Amino acid sequence: MERGKQDQNIQWRRLKTLVVDDYPDFIRTVRGMLLSLGLVNVDTATSGVEAVRLMTVRRYDIVLCDYNLGPGQDGQQVLEEARHRRLLLPTAIFMMVTAENTLEMIMGAAEYEPDAYLIKPFTGRTLHKKIQNLLEKKEALKPIDRAIRAMDYERALGLCEELIARRPPFLADLLRIKGDVLLMREDYEGAKAFFKEVSTLGRLPWAVLGLGRLKLREGDHEGAKRVFAGLIAMNDKVMPAYDELARTMEATGEYGEAKETLLKATEISPKAIKRQETLGRVALRGGDLATAERCFRETVKLGRHSCFKSPSHYVSLAAVLTEKGAPEEALKVLQNGGEEFPRDADAAVRLTIARSLVYTRTGQHDKARECVSEALEMVKKNPQAVERDVTLDLAKALMTTGDEELGKEILRRTVQNNHDDAAVLEGVKAVFREAGREEEGERLLEEAVEEVVAMNNEGVRLVRGGDLETAITYFAKATERLPENKLVNANAAYAFLAHMKEKGADDALIVKVRTYLSRIHRLDPTYRDLPKLAALYREITNEAPPWTTDSD
């Protein structure tokens, strides 16, 4: 095959490639094309499950994956899982191969942004050109991607500027990345000027989306809604605009409007499982049980081959069915959920609590109490395996089956670990409201929040007073008591870093700081103070933050 002038920086023989298709003849054809390009490390898979397994044990530089893979995972779900589990290196390219061009396929795949599409049939020349261009772009963007992952936004912005000045073929990608970085570093004035400047080049969807997100961060909900709605009117296939518009409407209490917005989005792109789940939740909150049931049934169906499969889909569907007066069907759904997650401790707790709530609603109080006791035993055996949102359901079940004191204690601890999370606090209020004890709930929230604020303020006072030895001992105990509180972990990390900045780095203290930073990143990767803490961590240790890896 005539390849013309090939970029000498691409070492083709070293590249590892995976071809995924359920037709062996097509695999042989593509494999031959790749071998003729000088690619010698070519693996193949005939199913999505096999492809994910291979990507788990080997880091590929190139993945060519057919969209329609027969029964099981399709190409969209392979890409979805690869992105979610970070099975692809930043420099890797994922190309979706398809003979289809239906709107559902295009929109579904586009949700997870493959690097390119290849429409069957294609030539070896076309394949070579796409691979070469994409690899060159990915290699050039690698330092920027690494800086972003490490939350080193100053460096990322500087690298963007350097590359933009060279006017590379992928200038549009660079401009979009620069806009994202400006928002990440909270340079709102800079972001506003940048998006307005870019808008002079034309109504670029990503720039308009950036302006809407900027208005949202500045608290201008009405302005944000106008921008997102205007973007949808301009281009009704920009799916993030629907999500942002619905999220903004929820924030302003317009639940009916949020539901209608998400309904339009799911009509265009029905395979986005998280959007279906959000629509189900919004519909249920507004009392639209028919829409909620349809959405949760769809999330259960889509989840069978998705990395986003969750026991909460079964729990939500069961709650809707119970509300509709179909408790037997609800219990069957929960049984199916147990079969889907046979060795998942968190799932077992969620599903058992959900069963207790069904039994409570149908007056079977003895069975409800048995389920709650079973769930409590599971939590005692493996408390770390239970996600934090399960605690609200457990507390609700306890309060409805008679163990009010334990239920209230769990709610108190939930508030203390999430005292600045409006959604969690509203969930706690809802538990008390449903129990007809709203005033008691308000008192519990107020006392629990005051206790956390006082505890945190004492530690901050020690740091500001320069008593760093006492401060790190104090915060070490505070994080043991409230391991899931982002603010307490952030201030603990700062106290330890301040101590090392004054006294010098210490391996034991570094381990502690890595633990606190990892917790914050796990709980909320967008936590406002995390970039500043990451920068201070880099300054003192000369290491990347703990959530990055050498491959980044």
C-alpha positions in Angstrom: 0.0 0.0 0.0 1.3 3.5 -0.9 1.5 5.5 2.3 3.1 8.7 1.0 5.1 10.9 3.4 4.4 9.4 6.8 5.2 11.2 10.0 8.5 9.8 11.2 7.6 10.4 14.8 5.0 7.6 14.7 6.7 4.3 15.5 4.1 2.1 13.8 5.7 -1.2 14.8 5.3 -0.3 18.5 1.6 0.6 18.4 -0.8 -1.9 19.9 -4.1 -2.2 18.1 -7.4 -3.9 18.9 -10.0 -4.6 16.2 -13.6 -5.4 17.5 -16.2 -6.9 15.2 -18.6 -9.8 15.3 -17.8 -10.8 11.7 -14.5 -12.7 11.3 -14.2 -11.9 7.6 -14.3 -8.2 8.4 -11.7 -8.6 11.1 -9.4 -10.4 8.7 -9.8 -7.6 6.1 -9.0 -4.8 8.6 -6.2 -6.8 10.2 -4.6 -7.0 6.7 -4.9 -3.3 6.2 -3.2 -2.6 9.6 -0.4 -5.1 8.9 0.3 -3.4 5.6 0.7 -0.1 7.5 3.5 -1.6 9.6 1.3 -2.4 12.6 2.4 -5.8 13.9 0.7 -5.9 17.4 -2.9 -6.4 16.3 -5.4 -8.1 18.7 -9.0 -9.0 17.8 -12.2 -9.5 19.7 -15.6 -10.6 18.4 -17.7 -9.3 21.3 -17.9 -6.2 23.6 -17.2 -8.3 26.7 -14.1 -9.7 25.1 -13.0 -6.3 24.0 -13.3 -4.8 27.5 -11.5 -7.8 29.0 -8.6 -7.2 26.6 -8.5 -3.5 27.3 -8.4 -4.2 31.0 -5.1 -6.2 30.7 -3.5 -4.4 27.8 -3.2 -0.6 27.0 -4.0 -0.2 23.4 -2.9 2.8 21.2 -5.7 2.2 18.6 -9.1 0.6 19.0 -11.4 0.1 16.0 -14.7 -1.1 17.2 -17.9 -1.9 15.3 -21.1 -0.3 16.6 -23.3 -3.4 16.2 -21.7 -6.4 17.9 -24.7 -8.7 18.1 -26.0 -9.8 21.5 -24.5 -8.2 24.5 -22.6 -4.9 24.6 -22.6 -2.8 21.5 -19.8 -0.4 20.4 -21.3 2.5 22.3 -21.3 0.6 25.5 -17.7 -0.6 24.9 -16.6 3.0 24.5 -18.8 4.1 27.5 -17.0 1.5 29.7 -13.5 2.3 28.4 -14.0 6.0 29.2 -15.6 5.4 32.6 -12.9 2.9 33.8 -10.1 4.9 32.1 -9.0 1.8 30.1 -7.7 4.1 27.4 -4.5 6.1 27.6 -4.9 9.9 26.8 -2.9 9.3 23.6 -5.1 6.3 22.5 -7.6 6.7 19.7 -11.0 5.0 19.6 -12.7 4.8 16.2 -16.3 3.7 15.8 -16.9 1.5 12.8 -20.4 1.2 11.4 -22.4 0.4 8.4 -25.4 2.1 10.0 -26.3 5.8 10.0 -29.4 5.9 12.1 -30.0 8.9 14.3 -30.2 6.6 17.4 -26.7 5.1 16.6 -25.1 8.5 15.8 -26.5 10.2 18.8 -25.8 7.3 21.1 -22.2 7.0 20.1 -21.6 10.8 20.0 -22.6 11.0 23.7 -19.2 9.4 24.5 -17.2 11.2 21.8 -15.3 8.6 19.8 -12.2 10.1 18.1 -13.6 9.3 14.7 -16.2 7.4 12.7 -15.4 4.9 9.9 -18.3 4.1 7.6 -18.1 0.6 6.0 -16.7 0.0 3.5 -13.5 2.0 3.7 -10.1 1.7 2.1 -6.7 1.2 3.6 -5.7 4.7 2.5 -8.6 6.2 4.4 -7.7 4.2 7.5 -4.1 5.2 7.4 -4.9 8.9 7.0 -7.3 8.9 9.9 -5.0 7.0 12.2 -2.0 9.2 11.4 -3.9 12.5 11.9 -5.4 11.3 15.2 -2.2 10.0 16.7 -0.4 13.3 15.9 -3.2 15.2 17.5 -3.3 13.0 20.6 0.5 13.1 21.1 0.4 17.0 20.9 -2.4 17.2 23.4 -0.9 14.7 25.9 0.9 17.3 28.1 -2.2 19.4 28.3 -4.3 16.4 29.3 -1.8 15.4 31.9 -1.8 18.9 33.4 -5.6 19.0 33.5 -5.8 15.6 35.3 -3.3 16.9 37.8 -5.4 20.1 38.2 -2.4 22.1 37.2 -4.6 24.6 35.3 -2.0 27.3 35.0 0.3 24.9 33.1 -2.5 23.6 31.0 -3.5 27.1 30.0 0.1 28.0 29.1 0.5 24.8 27.0 -2.8 25.6 25.2 -1.5 29.1 24.4 1.8 27.8 23.0 0.0 25.3 20.8 -2.7 27.7 19.6 0.1 30.1 18.4 1.3 27.3 16.0 -2.1 27.1 14.4 -2.2 23.3 14.2 -4.9 21.4 12.1 -6.8 20.7 15.4 -7.1 24.3 16.4 -10.8 24.0 17.1 -10.1 21.2 19.7 -7.5 23.4 21.3 -9.8 26.4 21.6 -12.5 24.2 23.2 -10.0 22.8 25.7 -8.8 26.4 26.6 -12.4 27.4 27.3 -12.8 24.4 29.6 -9.6 25.1 31.4 -10.6 28.8 32.0 -13.8 27.5 33.7 -11.9 24.9 35.7 -9.5 27.5 37.1 -12.5 29.8 37.9 -11.2 32.6 35.7 -14.7 33.8 34.9 -13.7 37.2 33.5 -11.2 35.5 31.3 -13.7 32.8 30.2 -16.3 35.4 29.4 -13.9 37.4 27.2 -12.6 34.2 25.5 -16.1 32.8 24.7 -17.2 36.2 23.3 -14.0 36.4 21.2 -14.6 32.9 19.8 -18.2 33.7 19.1 -17.0 36.2 16.5 -15.9 33.1 14.5 -19.4 31.8 14.4 -22.0 30.3 16.7 -19.8 27.4 17.9 -21.9 25.1 20.1 -19.2 24.4 22.6 -18.5 28.2 23.1 -22.3 28.9 23.6 -22.4 26.0 26.0 -19.4 27.5 27.9 -21.2 30.8 28.2 -24.2 29.1 29.7 -22.1 27.2 32.2 -20.3 30.5 33.1 -23.6 32.2 33.8 -24.7 29.2 35.9 -21.5 29.4 38.0 -22.0 33.1 38.5 -25.5 32.4 39.8 -27.4 33.8 36.8 -29.9 31.0 36.4 -32.3 33.0 34.1 -29.4 34.0 31.9 -28.1 30.4 31.8 -31.6 29.1 30.8 -31.8 31.6 28.0 -28.3 30.6 26.7 -29.0 26.8 26.8 -32.5 27.2 25.3 -31.0 29.4 22.6 -28.4 26.8 21.8 -31.0 24.0 21.5 -33.1 26.3 19.2 -29.9 26.8 17.1 -28.9 23.1 17.1 -31.2 20.6 18.7 -28.6 17.8 18.6 -26.3 19.4 21.2 -27.2 16.9 24.0 -25.3 18.5 26.9 -27.4 21.7 26.4 -30.6 19.7 27.4 -28.9 18.3 30.5 -27.6 21.8 31.6 -31.0 23.4 30.9 -32.9 20.7 32.9 -30.4 21.0 35.7 -30.8 24.7 35.8 -34.6 24.4 35.8 -34.4 21.9 38.7 -32.3 24.4 40.7 -35.1 27.1 40.2 -37.9 24.6 41.1 -39.2 24.2 37.6 -39.6 20.5 37.7 -42.3 20.2 35.1 -40.2 22.2 32.6 -37.1 20.1 33.5 -39.1 16.9 32.7 -40.2 18.2 29.3 -36.7 19.2 28.4 -35.3 15.8 29.3 -38.2 14.1 27.4 -37.1 15.9 24.2 -33.5 14.8 24.8 -34.4 11.2 25.3 -36.5 11.2 22.1 -33.4 12.3 20.2 -30.8 10.1 22.1 -32.7 7.3 23.9 -29.6 5.2 24.9 -28.1 7.7 27.3 -28.7 5.7 30.5 -27.8 8.5 33.0 -30.2 10.9 31.3 -33.0 8.3 31.4 -32.3 7.9 35.1 -32.4 11.6 35.7 -35.7 11.9 33.8 -37.2 9.1 35.9 -36.2 10.9 39.1 -37.6 14.2 38.0 -40.8 12.6 36.8 -41.2 10.8 40.1 -40.7 14.0 42.1 -43.4 15.6 40.0 -45.9 12.7 40.5 -45.7 11.5 36.9 -45.6 7.8 37.7 -46.1 6.6 34.1 -43.1 8.5 32.8 -41.0 7.5 35.8 -41.9 3.8 35.4 -41.0 3.9 31.7 -37.7 5.6 32.3 -36.6 3.2 35.1 -37.6 0.2 33.0 -35.4 1.6 30.3 -32.4 2.2 32.7 -32.8 -1.5 33.8 -32.8 -2.6 30.2 -29.9 -0.4 29.1 -27.9 -1.3 32.2 -27.7 -5.0 31.5 -24.7 -4.4 29.3 -23.6 -1.0 30.6 -20.8 -0.1 33.1 -23.4 2.2 34.6 -25.7 -0.7 35.7 -26.8 0.1 39.2 -29.0 -1.5 41.9 -30.6 1.9 42.3 -32.3 1.4 38.9 -34.1 -1.6 40.4 -34.8 0.2 43.7 -36.3 3.2 41.8 -38.5 1.0 39.6 -39.7 -0.9 42.6 -40.6 2.3 44.4 -42.7 3.5 41.4 -44.4 0.1 41.2 -45.2 0.2 44.9 -46.6 3.7 44.5 -48.8 2.5 41.7 -50.2 -0.3 43.9 -48.2 -3.2 42.4 -46.1 -4.4 45.4 -45.8 -8.0 44.1 -44.3 -6.8 40.9 -42.0 -4.5 42.9 -40.7 -7.4 45.0 -40.1 -9.4 41.7 -38.0 -6.4 40.3 -35.9 -6.4 43.6 -35.4 -10.1 43.3 -34.2 -9.6 39.7 -31.8 -6.9 41.0 -30.3 -9.4 43.5 -29.7 -11.8 40.7 -27.9 -9.1 38.7 -25.6 -8.2 41.7 -25.0 -11.5 43.5 -21.7 -10.5 45.2 -22.2 -6.8 45.7 -22.5 -5.8 49.4 -23.8 -2.3 48.6 -26.4 -3.7 46.3 -27.5 -6.3 48.9 -28.1 -3.5 51.4 -30.0 -1.3 49.0 -32.3 -4.1 47.7 -33.0 -5.4 51.2 -33.9 -1.9 52.5 -36.1 -1.4 49.4 -37.9 -4.7 50.3 -38.6 -3.5 53.8 -40.2 -0.3 52.4 -42.4 -2.3 50.1 -43.5 -4.5 53.1 -44.1 -1.4 55.2 -46.4 0.2 52.5 -48.4 -3.1 52.3 -48.8 -3.4 56.1 -46.4 -6.4 56.4 -44.5 -4.9 59.4 -42.9 -8.1 60.7 -41.3 -8.8 57.3 -40.3 -5.1 57.1 -38.5 -5.4 60.4 -36.8 -8.6 59.4 -35.4 -6.9 56.3 -34.2 -3.9 58.3 -32.4 -6.2 60.8 -30.8 -8.1 57.9 -29.6 -4.8 56.3 -28.1 -3.6 59.6 -26.2 -6.8 60.0 -24.8 -6.4 56.4 -23.7 -2.8 57.2 -22.0 -3.9 60.5 -20.0 -6.5 58.6 -18.9 -4.3 55.8 -19.6 -0.6 56.5 -17.1 0.7 53.9 -18.9 -1.1 51.1 -22.1 0.9 51.5 -22.5 4.1 49.5 -23.5 7.2 51.4 -26.9 7.7 49.8 -28.0 4.3 51.1 -27.9 5.7 54.7 -31.0 7.8 54.0 -33.1 4.7 52.9 -31.7 2.8 55.9 -32.7 5.6 58.3 -36.1 5.9 56.7 -36.7 2.1 57.1 -35.6 2.2 60.7 -37.9 5.0 61.6 -40.9 3.3 59.9 -40.2 0.0 61.6 -39.9 1.3 65.1 -36.2 1.9 65.8 -36.4 5.7 65.7 -33.4 6.4 67.8 -31.0 4.5 65.6 -32.6 6.0 62.5 -32.1 9.5 63.9 -28.5 8.8 64.8 -27.8 7.6 61.3 -29.4 10.8 59.9 -27.3 12.9 62.3 -24.1 11.2 61.1 -25.2 11.6 57.5 -25.7 15.4 58.1 -22.4 15.7 59.8 -20.5 14.0 56.9 -22.4 16.1 54.3 -23.2 19.3 56.1 -22.6 21.5 53.0 -24.4 19.2 50.5 -27.8 20.7 49.8 -29.2 17.5 48.1 -28.3 15.3 51.1 -29.7 17.8 53.6 -32.9 17.9 51.6 -33.1 14.1 51.6 -32.8 14.1 55.4 -35.6 16.7 55.7 -37.7 14.5 53.4 -37.3 11.5 55.7 -38.6 13.6 58.7 -41.3 15.2 56.6 -42.7 11.8 55.5 -42.7 10.7 59.1 -44.7 13.9 60.0 -41.9 15.3 62.2 -40.6 18.1 60.1 -39.8 20.4 63.1 -37.7 17.7 64.8 -35.8 17.2 61.6 -35.0 20.9 61.3 -33.7 20.9 64.9 -31.5 17.8 64.2 -30.1 19.4 61.1 -29.3 22.7 62.8 -27.6 21.0 65.8 -25.6 18.6 63.6 -24.4 21.4 61.3 -23.4 23.6 64.2 -21.4 20.8 65.7 -19.4 20.2 62.5 -18.8 24.0 61.9 -17.6 24.4 65.5 -15.3 21.3 65.2 -13.9 22.6 61.9 -13.4 26.1 63.1 -11.4 24.9 66.1 -9.0 23.2 63.8 -8.7 26.2 61.5 -8.0 28.4 64.6 -5.1 26.1 65.5 -3.6 26.4 62.0 -4.0 30.1 61.8 -2.5 30.5 65.3 0.6 28.6 64.1 0.1 25.6 66.4 0.6 23.1 63.6 1.6 20.1 65.7 -1.7 20.3 67.7 -3.6 21.1 64.5 -2.6 17.9 62.6 -3.3 15.8 65.7 -6.7 17.5 66.0 -7.6 17.0 62.3 -6.4 13.4 62.3 -9.0 12.7 65.0 -11.6 14.8 63.2 -11.3 12.8 60.0 -11.6 9.6 61.9 -14.9 10.8 63.3 -16.1 12.3 60.0 -14.2 10.4 57.2 -16.7 11.5 54.5 -16.8 15.2 55.2 -15.1 17.1 52.3 -14.5 20.3 54.3 -12.9 18.5 57.2 -10.7 16.4 54.9 -9.7 19.5 52.9 -8.7 21.4 56.1 -6.9 18.4 57.4 -4.9 18.1 54.1 -4.1 21.8 54.4 -2.9 21.5 58.0 -0.6 18.6 57.2 0.7 20.4 54.1 1.3 23.6 56.1 3.2 21.6 58.7 5.4 20.0 56.0 6.0 23.4 54.4 7.4 24.7 57.7 9.1 21.6 59.0 9.9 19.7 55.8 8.3 16.8 54.0 7.7 13.6 55.9 6.7 10.2 54.3 4.2 9.4 57.0 2.5 12.9 56.7 2.6 12.6 52.9 0.6 9.3 53.1 -2.0 11.1 55.3 -2.3 13.9 52.9 -2.7 11.5 49.9 -5.5 9.8 51.9 -7.4 13.1 52.5 -7.0 14.3 48.9 -8.1 10.9 47.5 -11.2 11.0 49.7 -12.1 14.5 48.5 -11.5 13.5 44.8 -13.6 10.4 45.3 -16.5 12.3 46.9 -16.4 15.3 44.6 -13.8 15.6 41.8 -15.0 19.2 41.2 -14.6 20.3 44.9 -13.7 24.0 44.8 -10.6 23.9 46.9 -9.1 20.7 45.4 -7.0 22.5 42.7 -5.4 24.7 45.3 -4.6 21.8 47.6 -3.2 19.8 44.6 -1.0 22.8 43.7 0.4 23.0 47.3 0.9 19.2 47.3 2.9 19.4 44.1 5.0 22.3 45.5 5.9 20.4 48.7 6.3 16.8 47.4 7.2 17.4 43.8 4.7 14.7 43.0 1.4 14.5 41.0 -1.8 14.3 43.0 -2.8 10.8 44.1 -5.6 10.3 41.6 -3.3 10.6 38.6 -1.1 7.7 37.4 2.2 7.4 35.6 0.3 6.6 32.4 -1.4 10.0 32.6 
